[in-house]
Amino acid sequence: MSTATVITAQRYSQGFTCEAYLNQLGDTRRRFAEHEAAFRLASTDARFFKDTVRRLGHVKLVAIVEDWCPDVHRGLPVMAAIAQASGMDMRVFPRDKNLDIMNLYLNQGKFMSIPVFAFFDENLNPLCHWIERPKVATRFTEELAAELAKKKLSEEELRQERRQRSQLLADSWRQETVKELRQLFTRIQPATR
């Protein structure tokens, strides 16, 4: 299945706005609050994304998420700030209710990693996409998993250790997300009209 047959104008319009998605979450809403409060998009980054959207024309964004995912808790507020500062039109789709969209962006062709941020021009032609977390965070996660595998910890102890160690790096990972998104957008050329 192609992007054009899955992400149509009608389907795109059915996505949540970021605010509507967050407002309907209930108890899990608080997991996003810390990252929203801690993240501020630098003025140079805001200007870069605004200039890029102006250069490309109208940019539409599909965010594929689930509210239980720590990478989504950290990444969605970053993307929401970028979208707001630049004028991108953002729609949020819960992964498990939109598997046809998720299957377009499988990590390494097989993993349903989230968040996914997929960018399109005004006619929903694909521009680029970004998956899960910055590369530095993936390296850390892999190294931590190898380290913790050597310890005799329960599943809950493992989860708590991963959460505590990751939280210390949250700000640097948010900044790395911005950096990687800037790199992606630098490579996009506007379509000839």
Secondary structure, DSSP 8 states (H G I E B T S, - for coil): --HHHHS-HHHHHTSB-HHHHHHT-GGGGHHHHHHHHH----HHHHHHHHHHHHHH-S-EEEEEE-TT-HHHHHHHHHHHHHHHHHT-EEEEEEGGG-HHHHGGG-BTTTB--S-EEEEE-TT--EEEEEESS-HHHHHHHHHHHHHHHTS---HHHHHHHHHHHHHTTHHHHHHHHHHHHHHHHHT------
